[in-house]
């Protein structure tokens, strides 16, 4: 009578013969789902970090370009000059917050000559804005000086003895 109350599965000796395979398959599925969740979180973290770094860099570039002011420079003066020896110079002078920026194109200076780019102000002061050793052909260089563009009377290229080679005004 006691045997009639038990289900037929209780009469089996031990677990079913494929029980280990079922357990292994279940554990494998659980491990795979956990591994996928960890990888998904890693991808989301990496993507978020990349977007944050890109945003910071873009903001730095934006701020470095004058906080959204148009990308074109407002050239305050374009100075040109030619020397009796045939040297030519053109200088773009642009006012900035800390002074001025110069972009000078010089041609015709003797090869190997030590040169300095010098800014002359209307009140007689001079500022060295850059230096280089001349070579054959045209040279374009950038420089800066702590003076307002409105105060610039001229820009010269001078040699080692501070003798002017070409002056633009």
Backbone as CSV, one residue per row, in Angstrom:
resi,resn,N_x,N_y,N_z,CA_x,CA_y,CA_z,C_x,C_y,C_z
1,UNK,0.810,-1.160,0.000,0.000,0.000,0.000,0.878,1.258,0.000
2,UNK,1.947,1.213,0.656,2.880,2.323,0.682,3.465,2.559,-0.703
3,UNK,3.658,1.512,-1.478,4.217,1.621,-2.827,3.221,2.260,-3.785
4,UNK,1.966,2.164,-3.529,0.989,2.752,-4.424,1.004,4.274,-4.367
5,UNK,1.445,4.876,-3.273,1.465,6.326,-3.134,2.680,6.962,-3.812
6,UNK,3.732,6.226,-4.046,4.945,6.762,-4.661,4.808,6.768,-6.182
7,UNK,5.344,7.810,-6.845,5.322,7.810,-8.313,6.302,6.781,-8.847
8,UNK,6.152,6.359,-10.083,7.027,5.320,-10.633,8.487,5.752,-10.690
9,UNK,8.783,7.069,-10.790,10.167,7.537,-10.874,10.932,7.244,-9.593
10,UNK,10.249,7.147,-8.462,10.900,6.889,-7.189,11.460,5.480,-7.127
11,UNK,11.023,4.629,-7.965,11.487,3.249,-7.955,12.790,3.099,-8.731
12,UNK,13.248,4.112,-9.422,14.494,4.027,-10.184,15.670,4.001,-9.230
13,UNK,16.708,3.333,-9.622,17.925,3.279,-8.814,18.881,4.380,-9.290
14,UNK,19.001,5.473,-8.571,19.914,6.555,-8.921,19.277,7.557,-9.876
15,UNK,20.046,8.611,-10.236,19.535,9.636,-11.144,19.467,9.097,-12.566
16,UNK,18.744,9.746,-13.433,18.680,9.307,-14.828,20.087,9.312,-15.438
17,UNK,20.322,8.492,-16.431,21.662,8.325,-16.989,22.168,9.581,-17.731
18,UNK,21.342,10.503,-18.183,21.790,11.714,-18.873,21.725,12.958,-17.975
19,UNK,21.652,12.762,-16.659,21.523,13.890,-15.726,22.778,14.749,-15.729
20,UNK,23.980,14.176,-15.850,25.219,14.958,-15.863,25.270,15.862,-17.101
21,UNK,24.817,15.376,-18.239,24.810,16.182,-19.453,23.864,17.367,-19.312
22,UNK,22.727,17.155,-18.701,21.761,18.231,-18.506,22.348,19.310,-17.580
23,UNK,23.012,18.874,-16.493,23.628,19.803,-15.559,24.743,20.602,-16.246
24,UNK,25.589,19.934,-16.997,26.684,20.606,-17.689,26.171,21.616,-18.715
25,UNK,25.123,21.238,-19.436,24.537,22.126,-20.427,23.932,23.355,-19.745
26,UNK,23.263,23.165,-18.628,22.662,24.273,-17.884,23.743,25.202,-17.348
27,UNK,24.789,24.633,-16.749,25.884,25.459,-16.229,26.596,26.200,-17.358
28,UNK,26.776,25.578,-18.499,27.398,26.224,-19.658,26.571,27.400,-20.146
29,UNK,25.248,27.234,-20.171,24.372,28.326,-20.594,24.462,29.496,-19.622
30,UNK,24.482,29.207,-18.324,24.590,30.250,-17.311,25.917,30.993,-17.448
31,UNK,27.029,30.234,-17.652,28.344,30.862,-17.814,28.391,31.760,-19.054
32,UNK,27.850,31.299,-20.165,27.838,32.065,-21.411,27.021,33.348,-21.267
33,UNK,25.857,33.260,-20.615,25.040,34.457,-20.414,25.760,35.469,-19.525
34,UNK,26.478,34.990,-18.503,27.219,35.888,-17.620,28.379,36.533,-18.374
35,UNK,29.088,35.743,-19.186,30.204,36.257,-19.979,29.720,37.334,-20.959
36,UNK,28.588,37.114,-21.586,28.033,38.103,-22.518,27.641,39.388,-21.795
37,UNK,27.094,39.260,-20.590,26.710,40.446,-19.821,27.942,41.267,-19.438
38,UNK,29.025,40.592,-19.043,30.263,41.280,-18.680,30.848,41.984,-19.905
39,UNK,30.875,41.322,-21.056,31.386,41.929,-22.286,30.531,43.126,-22.700
40,UNK,29.222,43.008,-22.554,28.315,44.096,-22.918,28.592,45.328,-22.037
41,UNK,28.782,45.108,-20.727,29.095,46.209,-19.826,30.435,46.843,-20.182
42,UNK,31.410,46.016,-20.543,32.730,46.528,-20.944,32.639,47.383,-22.191
43,UNK,31.855,46.941,-23.174,31.692,47.721,-24.411,31.007,49.052,-24.126
44,UNK,30.000,49.026,-23.277,29.279,50.260,-22.936,30.214,51.219,-22.205
45,UNK,31.025,50.720,-21.277,31.971,51.559,-20.547,33.002,52.152,-21.502
46,UNK,33.548,51.331,-22.406,34.541,51.826,-23.359,33.939,52.880,-24.286
47,UNK,32.733,52.667,-24.757,32.089,53.618,-25.655,31.802,54.935,-24.926
48,UNK,31.343,54.845,-23.698,31.068,56.048,-22.915,32.347,56.831,-22.673
49,UNK,33.420,56.142,-22.318,34.704,56.806,-22.085,35.211,57.474,-23.350
50,UNK,35.095,56.786,-24.492,35.544,57.343,-25.764,34.756,58.594,-26.118
51,UNK,33.463,58.554,-25.930,32.642,59.726,-26.238,32.967,60.900,-25.317
52,UNK,33.253,60.610,-24.052,33.600,61.687,-23.126,34.933,62.325,-23.511
53,UNK,35.935,61.506,-23.850,37.235,62.040,-24.263,37.083,62.851,-25.544
54,UNK,36.307,62.343,-26.512,36.085,63.074,-27.763,35.393,64.410,-27.482
55,UNK,34.450,64.423,-26.566,33.766,65.667,-26.217,34.701,66.679,-25.588
56,UNK,35.571,66.209,-24.702,36.537,67.106,-24.057,37.507,67.665,-25.101
57,UNK,38.004,66.813,-25.997,38.908,67.286,-27.045,38.221,68.278,-27.976
58,UNK,36.998,67.981,-28.364,36.263,68.899,-29.244,36.038,70.235,-28.554
59,UNK,35.722,70.210,-27.271,35.553,71.452,-26.524,36.853,72.239,-26.432
60,UNK,37.976,71.541,-26.251,39.271,72.213,-26.201,39.622,72.858,-27.535
61,UNK,39.357,72.156,-28.620,39.602,72.729,-29.949,38.714,73.936,-30.168
62,UNK,37.454,73.820,-29.791,36.506,74.925,-29.965,36.968,76.145,-29.174
63,UNK,37.383,75.919,-27.920,37.837,77.033,-27.092,39.142,77.610,-27.621
64,UNK,40.010,76.752,-28.157,41.278,77.214,-28.698,41.125,78.039,-29.956
65,UNK,40.005,77.937,-30.616,39.774,78.707,-31.834,38.991,79.978,-31.559
66,UNK,38.996,80.426,-30.347,38.373,81.707,-30.038,36.940,81.574,-29.584
67,UNK,36.587,80.446,-28.976,35.269,80.211,-28.385,34.156,80.400,-29.404
68,UNK,34.326,79.780,-30.554,33.249,79.755,-31.517,33.291,80.881,-32.529
69,UNK,34.311,81.757,-32.469,34.427,82.809,-33.463,34.772,82.144,-34.783
70,UNK,34.384,82.735,-35.872,34.601,82.118,-37.173,36.061,81.756,-37.361
71,UNK,36.335,80.733,-38.167,37.674,80.218,-38.363,38.546,81.121,-39.214
72,UNK,38.044,82.179,-39.781,38.859,83.052,-40.604,39.499,84.107,-39.728
73,UNK,40.792,84.331,-39.938,41.492,85.362,-39.181,41.199,86.718,-39.795
74,UNK,41.017,87.711,-38.942,40.859,89.077,-39.404,42.251,89.686,-39.428
75,UNK,42.856,89.776,-40.598,44.186,90.338,-40.731,44.068,91.843,-40.543
76,UNK,44.821,92.367,-39.555,44.755,93.791,-39.257,45.628,94.604,-40.199
77,UNK,46.721,94.006,-40.674,47.597,94.735,-41.590,48.327,93.749,-42.484
78,UNK,48.559,94.161,-43.709,49.372,93.391,-44.650,50.492,94.325,-45.078
79,UNK,51.699,94.026,-44.599,52.847,94.888,-44.856,53.714,94.244,-45.927
80,UNK,54.283,95.062,-46.819,55.149,94.550,-47.875,56.354,95.450,-48.020
81,UNK,57.456,94.853,-48.455,58.652,95.646,-48.680,59.639,94.919,-49.566
82,UNK,60.489,95.715,-50.228,61.547,95.180,-51.086,62.819,95.946,-50.766
83,UNK,63.939,95.244,-50.691,65.216,95.901,-50.396,65.928,96.238,-51.700
84,UNK,66.928,97.109,-51.646,67.711,97.420,-52.843,68.474,96.209,-53.377
85,UNK,68.735,95.220,-52.508,69.451,94.019,-52.945,68.526,92.984,-53.575
86,UNK,67.231,93.253,-53.589,66.277,92.344,-54.235,65.539,91.415,-53.300
87,UNK,65.704,91.572,-52.001,64.963,90.746,-51.046,63.534,91.271,-50.953
88,UNK,62.570,90.360,-50.846,61.154,90.719,-50.756,60.587,90.166,-49.457
89,UNK,59.599,90.879,-48.896,58.942,90.399,-47.689,57.490,90.862,-47.697
90,UNK,56.605,89.947,-47.291,55.195,90.262,-47.063,54.847,89.716,-45.682
91,UNK,54.170,90.531,-44.891,53.859,90.146,-43.509,52.379,90.376,-43.250
92,UNK,51.697,89.332,-42.751,50.319,89.471,-42.271,50.382,89.682,-40.769
93,UNK,49.768,90.735,-40.292,49.758,91.069,-38.869,48.328,90.896,-38.369
94,UNK,48.159,90.062,-37.342,46.837,89.783,-36.784,46.857,90.048,-35.287
95,UNK,45.917,90.854,-34.814,45.787,91.141,-33.383,45.233,89.913,-32.659
96,UNK,45.817,89.585,-31.505,45.301,88.518,-30.644,45.125,89.102,-29.248
97,UNK,44.613,88.302,-28.330,44.401,88.795,-26.966,45.702,89.121,-26.255
98,UNK,46.778,88.368,-26.557,48.039,88.569,-25.848,49.054,89.387,-26.619
99,UNK,48.698,89.963,-27.733,49.650,90.721,-28.539,49.280,90.622,-30.000
100,UNK,50.255,90.241,-30.829,49.954,90.079,-32.243,50.640,88.835,-32.770
101,UNK,50.081,88.338,-33.865,50.631,87.165,-34.549,51.081,87.639,-35.923
102,UNK,52.270,87.189,-36.325,52.833,87.544,-37.619,53.017,86.294,-38.459
103,UNK,52.750,86.400,-39.730,53.115,85.360,-40.689,53.864,86.083,-41.789
104,UNK,55.169,85.839,-41.867,56.030,86.550,-42.813,56.510,85.594,-43.893
105,UNK,56.506,86.084,-45.120,57.070,85.350,-46.253,58.231,86.184,-46.766
106,UNK,59.431,85.592,-46.741,60.655,86.310,-47.087,61.338,85.558,-48.221
107,UNK,61.853,86.315,-49.193,62.547,85.730,-50.336,63.700,86.642,-50.724
108,UNK,64.791,86.069,-51.168,65.913,86.854,-51.681,66.985,87.167,-50.671
109,UNK,66.940,86.560,-49.492,67.990,86.766,-48.497,69.106,85.778,-48.809
110,UNK,70.359,86.216,-48.619,71.518,85.395,-48.949,71.488,84.063,-48.188
111,UNK,71.794,82.982,-48.895,71.795,81.634,-48.322,72.774,81.565,-47.149
112,UNK,72.321,81.035,-46.011,73.151,80.865,-44.822,73.134,82.038,-43.867
113,UNK,72.502,83.126,-44.233,72.448,84.329,-43.394,71.585,84.068,-42.151
114,UNK,72.093,84.445,-40.968,71.307,84.362,-39.731,70.347,85.541,-39.733
115,UNK,69.049,85.276,-39.586,68.029,86.316,-39.710,67.141,86.368,-38.478
116,UNK,66.716,87.594,-38.145,65.757,87.809,-37.076,64.599,88.620,-37.643
117,UNK,63.387,88.262,-37.253,62.196,89.012,-37.629,61.921,89.985,-36.488
118,UNK,61.955,91.290,-36.784,61.860,92.316,-35.748,60.664,93.211,-36.040
119,UNK,59.845,93.443,-35.004,58.683,94.325,-35.100,59.080,95.689,-34.546
120,UNK,58.799,96.747,-35.303,59.076,98.127,-34.881,57.749,98.800,-34.563
121,UNK,57.684,99.492,-33.428,56.456,100.200,-33.049,56.593,101.685,-33.386
122,UNK,55.473,102.354,-33.389,55.465,103.780,-33.721,56.163,104.630,-32.648
123,UNK,56.318,104.101,-31.441,57.019,104.855,-30.395,58.494,104.464,-30.275
124,UNK,59.024,103.687,-31.243,60.454,103.392,-31.295,60.892,102.092,-30.649
125,UNK,59.999,101.344,-30.056,60.378,100.069,-29.444,60.545,99.002,-30.520
126,UNK,61.313,97.953,-30.204,61.470,96.821,-31.119,61.234,95.526,-30.351
127,UNK,60.659,94.552,-31.052,60.374,93.230,-30.482,60.852,92.183,-31.468
128,UNK,61.627,91.231,-31.000,62.046,90.122,-31.855,60.920,89.098,-31.868
129,UNK,60.447,88.756,-33.066,59.298,87.856,-33.198,59.695,86.483,-33.714
130,UNK,60.929,86.290,-34.129,61.353,84.986,-34.615,62.747,85.060,-35.203
131,UNK,63.349,83.894,-35.444,64.673,83.848,-36.065,64.801,82.565,-36.865
132,UNK,65.722,82.574,-37.828,65.968,81.406,-38.674,67.266,81.621,-39.431
133,UNK,67.748,80.589,-40.070,68.894,80.675,-40.953,68.353,80.595,-42.368
134,UNK,68.651,81.621,-43.151,68.112,81.718,-44.510,68.667,80.607,-45.395
135,UNK,67.852,80.205,-46.337,68.282,79.251,-47.363,67.738,79.732,-48.691
136,UNK,68.207,79.126,-49.728,67.778,79.549,-51.056,66.283,79.324,-51.230
137,UNK,65.602,80.304,-51.732,64.170,80.198,-51.957,63.376,80.959,-50.909
138,UNK,62.071,80.823,-51.014,61.138,81.536,-50.151,60.999,80.842,-48.802
139,UNK,60.895,81.644,-47.752,60.720,81.128,-46.392,59.446,81.752,-45.823
140,UNK,58.581,80.919,-45.237,57.402,81.419,-44.543,57.524,81.009,-43.087
141,UNK,57.395,81.982,-42.199,57.505,81.669,-40.783,56.485,82.471,-39.998
142,UNK,56.171,81.938,-38.838,55.210,82.579,-37.937,55.952,83.081,-36.720
143,UNK,55.473,84.182,-36.179,56.066,84.744,-34.983,55.014,85.499,-34.196
144,UNK,55.407,86.014,-33.050,54.469,86.786,-32.236,55.248,87.821,-31.444
145,UNK,54.540,88.852,-31.031,55.135,89.904,-30.217,54.058,90.459,-29.296
146,UNK,54.494,90.960,-28.152,53.542,91.492,-27.174,53.339,92.985,-27.407
147,UNK,52.654,93.293,-28.492,52.338,94.664,-28.853,51.038,94.624,-29.637
148,UNK,50.277,95.673,-29.627,49.025,95.734,-30.383,49.335,95.978,-31.850
149,UNK,48.534,95.434,-32.731,48.748,95.598,-34.174,48.661,97.067,-34.577
150,UNK,47.845,97.858,-33.892,47.699,99.278,-34.228,48.987,100.060,-33.952
151,UNK,49.865,99.527,-33.088,51.111,100.216,-32.747,52.273,99.859,-33.668
152,UNK,52.075,98.925,-34.605,53.154,98.458,-35.470,53.429,99.497,-36.552
153,UNK,54.700,99.921,-36.630,55.116,100.855,-37.678,55.741,100.099,-38.844
154,UNK,56.328,98.938,-38.584,56.958,98.153,-39.634,57.538,96.870,-39.077
155,UNK,57.943,96.007,-39.992,58.569,94.738,-39.629,59.813,94.607,-40.491
156,UNK,60.923,94.214,-39.873,62.184,94.074,-40.604,62.758,92.687,-40.415
157,UNK,63.563,92.296,-41.407,64.438,91.139,-41.261,65.822,91.734,-41.098
158,UNK,66.471,91.411,-39.978,67.808,91.944,-39.717,68.800,90.794,-39.658
159,UNK,70.080,91.102,-39.903,71.119,90.080,-39.854,71.754,90.026,-38.468
160,UNK,72.854,89.288,-38.362,73.545,89.088,-37.091,74.026,90.411,-36.489
161,UNK,74.375,91.358,-37.331,74.854,92.669,-36.865,73.706,93.656,-36.660
162,UNK,72.478,93.173,-36.734,71.260,93.976,-36.580,71.081,95.003,-37.703
163,UNK,71.704,94.734,-38.850,71.514,95.575,-40.020,70.286,95.084,-40.773
164,UNK,69.375,95.979,-41.163,68.159,95.531,-41.865,68.481,94.997,-43.259
165,UNK,67.912,93.809,-43.553,68.058,93.211,-44.879,66.894,93.565,-45.763
166,UNK,65.692,93.640,-45.179,64.476,94.060,-45.893,63.488,94.538,-44.838
167,UNK,62.730,95.579,-45.157,61.760,96.139,-44.226,60.415,96.265,-44.919
168,UNK,59.364,95.878,-44.212,57.996,96.018,-44.719,57.273,97.017,-43.839
169,UNK,56.561,97.948,-44.485,55.805,98.928,-43.706,54.474,99.197,-44.383
